[in-house]
Amino acid sequence: MKCFLELCLHVTCLCFCLSYIFAPFFRLFSVTAVDSAQRALDLLGLEPDVNMIITDYWMPDMTGFDLLKRVKEIPVVIMSSENVPSRITRCLEEGAVDFLLKPVRPADVSRLCTRMMMR
């Protein structure tokens, strides 16, 4: 059965561990992976049915916070291995729907899947 979600955009390098943790997400939703925030912005101009962006905070061309500020109309989840409370608060206040600390736990992915299913 095809889920109603057309596309979920994931902006980060997917290592094997992260791919394994996000496997339930990949089974439920159509996922497109890109290697930079700029590529994500380019793709957003071509693909109108993006329902969520999952991004790393640190990327080569801009931070996840910068990306969040540019795509206000799409829910953004930011991930980071750095537990910096002021950064987390700033991202959430700017509109991020969640901030995941790495290593990402299966419970985090379940929460995201549930959030997407309720949309």
N, CA, C and O atoms as a Tinker XYZ file with bonds, in Angstrom:
   476  protein
     1  N      0.837000   -1.176000    0.000000    73     2
     2  CA     0.000000    0.000000    0.000000    64     1     3
     3  C      0.882000    1.239000    0.000000    63     2     4     5
     4  O      1.817000    1.358000    0.792000    81     3
     5  N      0.570000    2.144000   -0.890000    73     3     6
     6  CA     1.362000    3.366000   -0.989000    64     5     7
     7  C      0.864000    4.390000    0.019000    63     6     8     9
     8  O     -0.334000    4.650000    0.128000    81     7
     9  N      1.800000    4.958000    0.744000    73     7    10
    10  CA     1.460000    5.971000    1.739000    64     9    11
    11  C      1.104000    7.275000    1.042000    63    10    12    13
    12  O      1.555000    7.532000   -0.074000    81    11
    13  N      0.309000    8.085000    1.688000    73    11    14
    14  CA    -0.104000    9.366000    1.123000    64    13    15
    15  C      1.055000   10.329000    0.957000    63    14    16    17
    16  O      0.973000   11.263000    0.158000    81    15
    17  N      2.121000   10.121000    1.689000    73    15    18
    18  CA     3.260000   11.026000    1.626000    64    17    19
    19  C      4.012000   10.822000    0.320000    63    18    20    21
    20  O      4.438000    9.708000    0.015000    81    19
    21  N      4.174000   11.866000   -0.436000    73    19    22
    22  CA     4.824000   11.780000   -1.733000    64    21    23
    23  C      6.349000   11.786000   -1.635000    63    22    24    25
    24  O      7.021000   11.005000   -2.308000    81    23
    25  N      6.883000   12.653000   -0.811000    73    23    26
    26  CA     8.334000   12.784000   -0.786000    64    25    27
    27  C      8.794000   13.318000    0.554000    63    26    28    29
    28  O      8.213000   14.263000    1.086000    81    27
    29  N      9.814000   12.727000    1.089000    73    27    30
    30  CA    10.472000   13.252000    2.285000    64    29    31
    31  C     11.911000   13.513000    1.886000    63    30    32    33
    32  O     12.573000   12.614000    1.368000    81    31
    33  N     12.400000   14.683000    2.106000    73    31    34
    34  CA    13.737000   15.062000    1.696000    64    33    35
    35  C     14.676000   14.958000    2.885000    63    34    36    37
    36  O     14.392000   15.499000    3.953000    81    35
    37  N     15.773000   14.279000    2.710000    73    35    38
    38  CA    16.743000   14.069000    3.786000    64    37    39
    39  C     18.060000   14.667000    3.339000    63    38    40    41
    40  O     18.639000   14.199000    2.359000    81    39
    41  N     18.541000   15.667000    4.013000    73    39    42
    42  CA    19.776000   16.338000    3.651000    64    41    43
    43  C     20.853000   15.981000    4.661000    63    42    44    45
    44  O     20.933000   16.588000    5.729000    81    43
    45  N     21.663000   15.019000    4.334000    73    43    46
    46  CA    22.809000   14.680000    5.172000    64    45    47
    47  C     23.543000   13.521000    4.520000    63    46    48    49
    48  O     23.009000   12.893000    3.606000    81    47
    49  N     24.740000   13.229000    4.963000    73    47    50
    50  CA    25.428000   12.026000    4.527000    64    49    51
    51  C     24.847000   10.870000    5.326000    63    50    52    53
    52  O     24.821000   10.914000    6.556000    81    51
    53  N     24.389000    9.855000    4.646000    73    51    54
    54  CA    23.809000    8.716000    5.351000    64    53    55
    55  C     24.878000    7.645000    5.542000    63    54    56    57
    56  O     25.272000    6.974000    4.588000    81    55
    57  N     25.335000    7.493000    6.753000    73    55    58
    58  CA    26.253000    6.403000    7.034000    64    57    59
    59  C     25.416000    5.145000    7.256000    63    58    60    61
    60  O     24.197000    5.234000    7.406000    81    59
    61  N     26.048000    3.991000    7.279000    73    59    62
    62  CA    25.318000    2.728000    7.420000    64    61    63
    63  C     24.464000    2.731000    8.683000    63    62    64    65
    64  O     23.307000    2.313000    8.650000    81    63
    65  N     25.018000    3.193000    9.776000    73    63    66
    66  CA    24.292000    3.201000   11.054000    64    65    67
    67  C     23.025000    4.043000   10.953000    63    66    68    69
    68  O     21.955000    3.604000   11.375000    81    67
    69  N     23.133000    5.238000   10.404000    73    67    70
    70  CA    21.977000    6.118000   10.271000    64    69    71
    71  C     20.950000    5.508000    9.325000    63    70    72    73
    72  O     19.749000    5.591000    9.579000    81    71
    73  N     21.414000    4.892000    8.236000    73    71    74
    74  CA    20.495000    4.236000    7.300000    64    73    75
    75  C     19.731000    3.128000    7.999000    63    74    76    77
    76  O     18.536000    2.949000    7.766000    81    75
    77  N     20.410000    2.389000    8.848000    73    75    78
    78  CA    19.770000    1.299000    9.581000    64    77    79
    79  C     18.704000    1.836000   10.536000    63    78    80    81
    80  O     17.599000    1.297000   10.597000    81    79
    81  N     19.026000    2.879000   11.269000    73    79    82
    82  CA    18.074000    3.467000   12.221000    64    81    83
    83  C     16.857000    4.018000   11.483000    63    82    84    85
    84  O     15.730000    3.870000   11.954000    81    83
    85  N     17.076000    4.655000   10.325000    73    83    86
    86  CA    15.982000    5.268000    9.580000    64    85    87
    87  C     15.260000    4.286000    8.657000    63    86    88    89
    88  O     14.358000    4.693000    7.926000    81    87
    89  N     15.628000    3.016000    8.671000    73    87    90
    90  CA    15.013000    2.022000    7.775000    64    89    91
    91  C     13.481000    2.028000    7.837000    63    90    92    93
    92  O     12.852000    1.970000    6.780000    81    91
    93  N     12.845000    2.094000    9.014000    73    91    94
    94  CA    11.371000    2.128000    9.036000    64    93    95
    95  C     10.814000    3.350000    8.294000    63    94    96    97
    96  O      9.770000    3.266000    7.647000    81    95
    97  N     11.505000    4.462000    8.392000    73    95    98
    98  CA    11.083000    5.676000    7.706000    64    97    99
    99  C     11.147000    5.473000    6.190000    63    98   100   101
   100  O     10.246000    5.878000    5.456000    81    99
   101  N     12.247000    4.828000    5.736000    73    99   102
   102  CA    12.428000    4.593000    4.305000    64   101   103
   103  C     11.377000    3.635000    3.761000    63   102   104   105
   104  O     10.978000    3.752000    2.602000    81   103
   105  N     10.922000    2.691000    4.580000    73   103   106
   106  CA     9.894000    1.747000    4.123000    64   105   107
   107  C      8.523000    2.405000    4.003000    63   106   108   109
   108  O      7.726000    2.020000    3.147000    81   107
   109  N      8.242000    3.381000    4.843000    73   107   110
   110  CA     6.932000    4.016000    4.852000    64   109   111
   111  C      6.800000    5.178000    3.864000    63   110   112   113
   112  O      5.710000    5.451000    3.361000    81   111
   113  N      7.905000    5.851000    3.592000    73   111   114
   114  CA     7.837000    7.077000    2.820000    64   113   115
   115  C      8.822000    7.055000    1.659000    63   114   116   117
   116  O      9.830000    6.350000    1.700000    81   115
   117  N      8.527000    7.813000    0.653000    73   115   118
   118  CA     9.449000    8.020000   -0.456000    64   117   119
   119  C     10.496000    9.029000    0.009000    63   118   120   121
   120  O     10.152000   10.142000    0.409000    81   119
   121  N     11.760000    8.647000   -0.042000    73   119   122
   122  CA    12.834000    9.484000    0.487000    64   121   123
   123  C     13.809000    9.832000   -0.626000    63   122   124   125
   124  O     14.229000    8.959000   -1.386000    81   123
   125  N     14.165000   11.091000   -0.722000    73   123   126
   126  CA    15.191000   11.541000   -1.645000    64   125   127
   127  C     16.340000   12.085000   -0.815000    63   126   128   129
   128  O     16.134000   12.944000    0.043000    81   127
   129  N     17.537000   11.599000   -1.060000    73   127   130
   130  CA    18.717000   12.066000   -0.329000    64   129   131
   131  C     19.545000   12.966000   -1.237000    63   130   132   133
   132  O     19.765000   12.657000   -2.408000    81   131
   133  N     19.992000   14.066000   -0.686000    73   131   134
   134  CA    20.883000   14.967000   -1.399000    64   133   135
   135  C     22.085000   15.250000   -0.515000    63   134   136   137
   136  O     22.047000   15.011000    0.692000    81   135
   137  N     23.162000   15.765000   -1.126000    73   135   138
   138  CA    24.408000   15.900000   -0.377000    64   137   139
   139  C     24.718000   17.316000    0.098000    63   138   140   141
   140  O     25.787000   17.558000    0.658000    81   139
   141  N     23.806000   18.242000   -0.117000    73   139   142
   142  CA    24.056000   19.599000    0.366000    64   141   143
   143  C     22.741000   20.351000    0.513000    63   142   144   145
   144  O     21.726000   19.982000   -0.078000    81   143
   145  N     22.779000   21.395000    1.300000    73   143   146
   146  CA    21.587000   22.220000    1.486000    64   145   147
   147  C     21.224000   22.935000    0.192000    63   146   148   149
   148  O     20.044000   23.098000   -0.120000    81   147
   149  N     22.231000   23.361000   -0.559000    73   147   150
   150  CA    21.939000   24.035000   -1.824000    64   149   151
   151  C     21.233000   23.091000   -2.793000    63   150   152   153
   152  O     20.307000   23.501000   -3.493000    81   151
   153  N     21.659000   21.846000   -2.838000    73   151   154
   154  CA    20.987000   20.867000   -3.697000    64   153   155
   155  C     19.551000   20.657000   -3.217000    63   154   156   157
   156  O     18.647000   20.483000   -4.035000    81   155
   157  N     19.337000   20.671000   -1.928000    73   155   158
   158  CA    17.981000   20.544000   -1.391000    64   157   159
   159  C     17.122000   21.712000   -1.852000    63   158   160   161
   160  O     15.982000   21.521000   -2.275000    81   159
   161  N     17.666000   22.917000   -1.772000    73   159   162
   162  CA    16.907000   24.094000   -2.215000    64   161   163
   163  C     16.596000   24.014000   -3.704000    63   162   164   165
   164  O     15.499000   24.368000   -4.138000    81   163
   165  N     17.571000   23.546000   -4.486000    73   163   166
   166  CA    17.338000   23.374000   -5.930000    64   165   167
   167  C     16.216000   22.376000   -6.175000    63   166   168   169
   168  O     15.333000   22.614000   -6.999000    81   167
   169  N     16.254000   21.269000   -5.461000    73   167   170
   170  CA    15.242000   20.224000   -5.626000    64   169   171
   171  C     13.861000   20.706000   -5.174000    63   170   172   173
   172  O     12.848000   20.345000   -5.773000    81   171
   173  N     13.824000   21.503000   -4.139000    73   171   174
   174  CA    12.541000   22.027000   -3.660000    64   173   175
   175  C     11.850000   22.868000   -4.731000    63   174   176   177
   176  O     10.622000   22.911000   -4.798000    81   175
   177  N     12.651000   23.539000   -5.572000    73   175   178
   178  CA    12.072000   24.315000   -6.653000    64   177   179
   179  C     11.449000   23.438000   -7.732000    63   178   180   181
   180  O     10.558000   23.879000   -8.458000    81   179
   181  N     11.920000   22.189000   -7.838000    73   179   182
   182  CA    11.430000   21.260000   -8.863000    64   181   183
   183  C     10.353000   20.322000   -8.347000    63   182   184   185
   184  O      9.522000   19.845000   -9.120000    81   183
   185  N     10.362000   20.058000   -7.067000    73   183   186
   186  CA     9.465000   19.065000   -6.462000    64   185   187
   187  C      8.554000   19.741000   -5.448000    63   186   188   189
   188  O      8.984000   20.025000   -4.330000    81   187
   189  N      7.299000   20.004000   -5.817000    73   187   190
   190  CA     6.416000   20.741000   -4.915000    64   189   191
   191  C      5.835000   19.918000   -3.765000    63   190   192   193
   192  O      5.247000   20.492000   -2.849000    81   191
   193  N      5.980000   18.602000   -3.786000    73   191   194
   194  CA     5.313000   17.756000   -2.796000    64   193   195
   195  C      6.233000   17.258000   -1.693000    63   194   196   197
   196  O      6.110000   16.110000   -1.267000    81   195
   197  N      7.134000   18.078000   -1.229000    73   195   198
   198  CA     8.008000   17.701000   -0.121000    64   197   199
   199  C      7.254000   17.953000    1.170000    63   198   200   201
   200  O      6.735000   19.047000    1.393000    81   199
   201  N      7.195000   16.931000    2.026000    73   199   202
   202  CA     6.432000   17.036000    3.260000    64   201   203
   203  C      7.281000   17.204000    4.508000    63   202   204   205
   204  O      6.766000   17.590000    5.557000    81   203
   205  N      8.572000   16.922000    4.413000    73   203   206
   206  CA     9.446000   17.087000    5.566000    64   205   207
   207  C     10.889000   17.110000    5.088000    63   206   208   209
   208  O     11.252000   16.449000    4.114000    81   207
   209  N     11.693000   17.876000    5.785000    73   207   210
   210  CA    13.137000   17.884000    5.559000    64   209   211
   211  C     13.798000   17.424000    6.842000    63   210   212   213
   212  O     13.502000   17.935000    7.922000    81   211
   213  N     14.690000   16.459000    6.722000    73   211   214
   214  CA    15.506000   16.005000    7.851000    64   213   215
   215  C     16.937000   16.383000    7.490000    63   214   216   217
   216  O     17.480000   15.897000    6.498000    81   215
   217  N     17.536000   17.234000    8.283000    73   215   218
   218  CA    18.849000   17.764000    7.928000    64   217   219
   219  C     19.825000   17.710000    9.097000    63   218   220   221
   220  O     19.430000   17.788000   10.260000    81   219
   221  N     21.076000   17.578000    8.774000    73   219   222
   222  CA    22.124000   17.692000    9.765000    64   221   223
   223  C     22.310000   19.177000   10.074000    63   222   224   225
   224  O     22.063000   20.025000    9.216000    81   223
   225  N     22.738000   19.488000   11.280000    73   223   226
   226  CA    22.991000   20.891000   11.595000    64   225   227
   227  C     24.207000   21.398000   10.823000    63   226   228   229
   228  O     24.165000   22.480000   10.237000    81   227
   229  N     25.291000   20.618000   10.822000    73   227   230
   230  CA    26.520000   21.047000   10.142000    64   229   231
   231  C     26.568000   20.457000    8.745000    63   230   232   233
   232  O     26.603000   19.238000    8.579000    81   231
   233  N     26.570000   21.325000    7.740000    73   231   234
   234  CA    26.695000   20.924000    6.342000    64   233   235
   235  C     27.740000   21.815000    5.687000    63   234   236   237
   236  O     28.080000   22.868000    6.225000    81   235
   237  N     28.254000   21.403000    4.530000    73   235   238
   238  CA    29.334000   22.170000    3.890000    64   237   239
   239  C     28.962000   23.596000    3.493000    63   238   240   241
   240  O     29.768000   24.506000    3.689000    81   239
   241  N     27.779000   23.820000    2.945000    73   239   242
   242  CA    27.473000   25.130000    2.382000    64   241   243
   243  C     26.610000   26.035000    3.253000    63   242   244   245
   244  O     26.586000   27.247000    3.034000    81   243
   245  N     25.913000   25.489000    4.216000    73   243   246
   246  CA    25.141000   26.279000    5.171000    64   245   247
   247  C     24.740000   25.372000    6.328000    63   246   248   249
   248  O     24.809000   24.148000    6.213000    81   247
   249  N     24.328000   25.960000    7.429000    73   247   250
   250  CA    23.907000   25.137000    8.562000    64   249   251
   251  C     22.446000   24.725000    8.392000    63   250   252   253
   252  O     21.717000   25.291000    7.577000    81   251
   253  N     22.039000   23.743000    9.166000    73   251   254
   254  CA    20.642000   23.348000    9.178000    64   253   255
   255  C     19.752000   24.502000    9.623000    63   254   256   257
   256  O     18.614000   24.619000    9.168000    81   255
   257  N     20.260000   25.349000   10.502000    73   255   258
   258  CA    19.511000   26.528000   10.945000    64   257   259
   259  C     19.268000   27.476000    9.774000    63   258   260   261
   260  O     18.170000   28.012000    9.623000    81   259
   261  N     20.294000   27.682000    8.942000    73   259   262
   262  CA    20.147000   28.545000    7.765000    64   261   263
   263  C     19.132000   27.963000    6.788000    63   262   264   265
   264  O     18.322000   28.694000    6.218000    81   263
   265  N     19.178000   26.648000    6.596000    73   263   266
   266  CA    18.213000   25.987000    5.722000    64   265   267
   267  C     16.800000   26.147000    6.288000    63   266   268   269
   268  O     15.861000   26.444000    5.549000    81   267
   269  N     16.656000   25.951000    7.580000    73   267   270
   270  CA    15.361000   26.104000    8.252000    64   269   271
   271  C     14.765000   27.489000    7.988000    63   270   272   273
   272  O     13.571000   27.608000    7.709000    81   271
   273  N     15.583000   28.522000    8.076000    73   271   274
   274  CA    15.099000   29.884000    7.859000    64   273   275
   275  C     14.637000   30.114000    6.420000    63   274   276   277
   276  O     13.825000   31.004000    6.166000    81   275
   277  N     15.149000   29.317000    5.476000    73   275   278
   278  CA    14.807000   29.519000    4.062000    64   277   279
   279  C     13.600000   28.707000    3.610000    63   278   280   281
   280  O     13.039000   28.989000    2.551000    81   279
   281  N     13.185000   27.707000    4.385000    73   279   282
   282  CA    12.066000   26.854000    3.965000    64   281   283
   283  C     10.985000   26.824000    5.038000    63   282   284   285
   284  O     10.666000   25.762000    5.574000    81   283
   285  N     10.440000   27.948000    5.340000    73   283   286
   286  CA     9.438000   28.082000    6.400000    64   285   287
   287  C      8.180000   27.252000    6.167000    63   286   288   289
   288  O      7.525000   26.861000    7.133000    81   287
   289  N      7.825000   26.973000    4.928000    73   287   290
   290  CA     6.562000   26.307000    4.635000    64   289   291
   291  C      6.628000   24.783000    4.770000    63   290   292   293
   292  O      5.596000   24.120000    4.657000    81   291
   293  N      7.800000   24.216000    5.005000    73   291   294
   294  CA     7.972000   22.761000    5.107000    64   293   295
   295  C      8.504000   22.418000    6.490000    63   294   296   297
   296  O      9.436000   23.068000    6.963000    81   295
   297  N      7.932000   21.404000    7.158000    73   295   298
   298  CA     8.467000   21.001000    8.463000    64   297   299
   299  C      9.927000   20.545000    8.342000    63   298   300   301
   300  O     10.277000   19.779000    7.444000    81   299
   301  N     10.759000   21.023000    9.247000    73   299   302
   302  CA    12.185000   20.703000    9.236000    64   301   303
   303  C     12.564000   20.057000   10.556000    63   302   304   305
   304  O     12.218000   20.551000   11.629000    81   303
   305  N     13.283000   18.939000   10.460000    73   303   306
   306  CA    13.861000   18.259000   11.619000    64   305   307
   307  C     15.368000   18.410000   11.496000    63   306   308   309
   308  O     15.939000   18.121000   10.445000    81   307
   309  N     16.011000   18.859000   12.555000    73   307   310
   310  CA    17.462000   19.049000   12.544000    64   309   311
   311  C     18.100000   18.007000   13.449000    63   310   312   313
   312  O     17.580000   17.684000   14.517000    81   311
   313  N     19.252000   17.483000   12.995000    73   311   314
   314  CA    20.010000   16.508000   13.776000    64   313   315
   315  C     21.402000   17.060000   14.061000    63   314   316   317
   316  O     21.959000   17.809000   13.258000    81   315
   317  N     21.953000   16.688000   15.201000    73   315   318
   318  CA    23.319000   17.071000   15.524000    64   317   319
   319  C     23.878000   16.140000   16.592000    63   318   320   321
   320  O     23.144000   15.621000   17.433000    81   319
   321  N     25.172000   15.943000   16.542000    73   319   322
   322  CA    25.827000   15.154000   17.589000    64   321   323
   323  C     26.231000   16.044000   18.755000    63   322   324   325
   324  O     26.658000   15.555000   19.801000    81   323
   325  N     26.096000   17.348000   18.570000    73   323   326
   326  CA    26.466000   18.305000   19.610000    64   325   327
   327  C     25.229000   18.735000   20.395000    63   326   328   329
   328  O     24.296000   19.314000   19.840000    81   327
   329  N     25.236000   18.446000   21.676000    73   327   330
   330  CA    24.118000   18.807000   22.541000    64   329   331
   331  C     24.371000   20.211000   23.094000    63   330   332   333
   332  O     24.891000   20.379000   24.196000    81   331
   333  N     23.988000   21.214000   22.296000    73   331   334
   334  CA    24.174000   22.611000   22.672000    64   333   335
   335  C     22.782000   23.205000   22.910000    63   334   336   337
   336  O     22.089000   23.559000   21.956000    81   335
   337  N     22.369000   23.317000   24.183000    73   335   338
   338  CA    21.004000   23.764000   24.477000    64   337   339
   339  C     20.598000   25.065000   23.782000    63   338   340   341
   340  O     19.466000   25.178000   23.311000    81   339
   341  N     21.497000   26.042000   23.710000    73   339   342
   342  CA    21.129000   27.310000   23.066000    64   341   343
   343  C     20.863000   27.118000   21.572000    63   342   344   345
   344  O     19.980000   27.769000   21.015000    81   343
   345  N     21.610000   26.243000   20.927000    73   343   346
   346  CA    21.402000   25.947000   19.502000    64   345   347
   347  C     20.064000   25.228000   19.305000    63   346   348   349
   348  O     19.299000   25.556000   18.398000    81   347
   349  N     19.798000   24.258000   20.156000    73   347   350
   350  CA    18.540000   23.499000   20.063000    64   349   351
   351  C     17.355000   24.438000   20.253000    63   350   352   353
   352  O     16.395000   24.400000   19.484000    81   351
   353  N     17.426000   25.278000   21.277000    73   351   354
   354  CA    16.349000   26.236000   21.547000    64   353   355
   355  C     16.154000   27.188000   20.382000    63   354   356   357
   356  O     15.022000   27.458000   19.981000    81   355
   357  N     17.240000   27.695000   19.841000    73   355   358
   358  CA    17.163000   28.633000   18.713000    64   357   359
   359  C     16.494000   27.993000   17.499000    63   358   360   361
   360  O     15.667000   28.621000   16.839000    81   359
   361  N     16.854000   26.739000   17.207000    73   359   362
   362  CA    16.249000   26.033000   16.070000    64   361   363
   363  C     14.753000   25.802000   16.294000    63   362   364   365
   364  O     13.946000   26.008000   15.388000    81   363
   365  N     14.394000   25.379000   17.492000    73   363   366
   366  CA    12.977000   25.136000   17.795000    64   365   367
   367  C     12.175000   26.441000   17.785000    63   366   368   369
   368  O     11.038000   26.469000   17.315000    81   367
   369  N     12.765000   27.509000   18.299000    73   367   370
   370  CA    12.079000   28.806000   18.282000    64   369   371
   371  C     11.912000   29.335000   16.856000    63   370   372   373
   372  O     10.951000   30.047000   16.566000    81   371
   373  N     12.843000   28.989000   15.973000    73   371   374
   374  CA    12.768000   29.431000   14.579000    64   373   375
   375  C     11.757000   28.600000   13.780000    63   374   376   377
   376  O     11.381000   28.975000   12.670000    81   375
   377  N     11.314000   27.456000   14.359000    73   375   378
   378  CA    10.267000   26.698000   13.691000    64   377   379
   379  C     10.575000   25.240000   13.396000    63   378   380   381
   380  O      9.746000   24.554000   12.798000    81   379
   381  N     11.738000   24.747000   13.795000    73   379   382
   382  CA    12.017000   23.317000   13.595000    64   381   383
   383  C     10.978000   22.499000   14.356000    63   382   384   385
   384  O     10.628000   22.834000   15.488000    81   383
   385  N     10.487000   21.431000   13.738000    73   383   386
   386  CA     9.474000   20.617000   14.407000    64   385   387
   387  C     10.103000   19.642000   15.397000    63   386   388   389
   388  O      9.422000   19.116000   16.277000    81   387
   389  N     11.395000   19.406000   15.252000    73   387   390
   390  CA    12.097000   18.525000   16.190000    64   389   391
   391  C     13.590000   18.751000   16.040000    63   390   392   393
   392  O     14.052000   19.243000   15.010000    81   391
   393  N     14.338000   18.392000   17.065000    73   391   394
   394  CA    15.796000   18.449000   17.045000    64   393   395
   395  C     16.274000   17.121000   17.617000    63   394   396   397
   396  O     16.072000   16.842000   18.799000    81   395
   397  N     16.906000   16.303000   16.781000    73   395   398
   398  CA    17.355000   14.975000   17.209000    64   397   399
   399  C     18.838000   14.999000   17.523000    63   398   400   401
   400  O     19.644000   15.529000   16.758000    81   399
   401  N     19.184000   14.419000   18.656000    73   399   402
   402  CA    20.595000   14.275000   18.995000    64   401   403
   403  C     21.105000   12.944000   18.478000    63   402   404   405
   404  O     20.446000   11.914000   18.621000    81   403
   405  N     22.283000   12.975000   17.876000    73   403   406
   406  CA    22.918000   11.752000   17.404000    64   405   407
   407  C     23.699000   11.151000   18.559000    63   406   408   409
   408  O     24.261000   11.904000   19.355000    81   407
   409  N     23.762000    9.866000   18.688000    73   407   410
   410  CA    23.170000    8.924000   17.744000    64   409   411
   411  C     21.644000    8.918000   17.852000    63   410   412   413
   412  O     21.077000    8.899000   18.945000    81   411
   413  N     21.003000    8.933000   16.693000    73   411   414
   414  CA    19.548000    8.923000   16.634000    64   413   415
   415  C     19.055000    7.570000   17.136000    63   414   416   417
   416  O     19.597000    6.525000   16.775000    81   415
   417  N     18.033000    7.606000   17.964000    73   415   418
   418  CA    17.479000    6.380000   18.546000    64   417   419
   419  C     16.251000    5.932000   17.763000    63   418   420   421
   420  O     15.575000    6.762000   17.156000    81   419
   421  N     15.955000    4.646000   17.767000    73   419   422
   422  CA    14.746000    4.164000   17.092000    64   421   423
   423  C     13.478000    4.880000   17.563000    63   422   424   425
   424  O     12.560000    5.087000   16.769000    81   423
   425  N     13.416000    5.260000   18.841000    73   423   426
   426  CA    12.246000    5.977000   19.356000    64   425   427
   427  C     12.086000    7.340000   18.667000    63   426   428   429
   428  O     10.965000    7.803000   18.456000    81   427
   429  N     13.211000    7.978000   18.320000    73   427   430
   430  CA    13.155000    9.255000   17.601000    64   429   431
   431  C     12.530000    9.064000   16.227000    63   430   432   433
   432  O     11.704000    9.867000   15.795000    81   431
   433  N     12.930000    7.994000   15.542000    73   431   434
   434  CA    12.409000    7.707000   14.206000    64   433   435
   435  C     10.927000    7.358000   14.291000    63   434   436   437
   436  O     10.140000    7.786000   13.446000    81   435
   437  N     10.547000    6.593000   15.293000    73   435   438
   438  CA     9.125000    6.257000   15.483000    64   437   439
   439  C      8.294000    7.518000   15.681000    63   438   440   441
   440  O      7.195000    7.640000   15.138000    81   439
   441  N      8.827000    8.457000   16.463000    73   439   442
   442  CA     8.124000    9.719000   16.703000    64   441   443
   443  C      7.944000   10.497000   15.393000    63   442   444   445
   444  O      6.885000   11.076000   15.151000    81   443
   445  N      8.993000   10.507000   14.544000    73   443   446
   446  CA     8.887000   11.194000   13.255000    64   445   447
   447  C      7.874000   10.511000   12.342000    63   446   448   449
   448  O      7.079000   11.178000   11.680000    81   447
   449  N      7.906000    9.175000   12.311000    73   447   450
   450  CA     6.944000    8.426000   11.485000    64   449   451
   451  C      5.514000    8.731000   11.923000    63   450   452   453
   452  O      4.638000    8.955000   11.087000    81   451
   453  N      5.284000    8.740000   13.222000    73   451   454
   454  CA     3.949000    9.039000   13.741000    64   453   455
   455  C      3.533000   10.451000   13.367000    63   454   456   457
   456  O      2.393000   10.680000   12.962000    81   455
   457  N      4.439000   11.386000   13.497000    73   455   458
   458  CA     4.138000   12.778000   13.147000    64   457   459
   459  C      3.763000   12.884000   11.669000    63   458   460   461
   460  O      2.832000   13.609000   11.319000    81   459
   461  N      4.481000   12.166000   10.796000    73   459   462
   462  CA     4.202000   12.232000    9.363000    64   461   463
   463  C      2.861000   11.565000    9.029000    63   462   464   465
   464  O      2.136000   12.037000    8.153000    81   463
   465  N      2.538000   10.491000    9.710000    73   463   466
   466  CA     1.290000    9.791000    9.451000    64   465   467
   467  C      0.075000   10.630000    9.870000    63   466   468   469
   468  O     -1.009000   10.493000    9.304000    81   467
   469  N      0.270000   11.489000   10.859000    73   467   470
   470  CA    -0.833000   12.315000   11.357000    64   469   471
   471  C     -1.074000   13.552000   10.487000    63   470   472   473
   472  O     -2.083000   14.236000   10.656000    81   471
   473  N     -0.179000   13.839000    9.578000    73   471   474
   474  CA    -0.327000   15.029000    8.708000    64   473   475
   475  C     -1.352000   14.798000    7.649000    63   474   476
   476  O     -1.607000   15.684000    6.833000    81   475
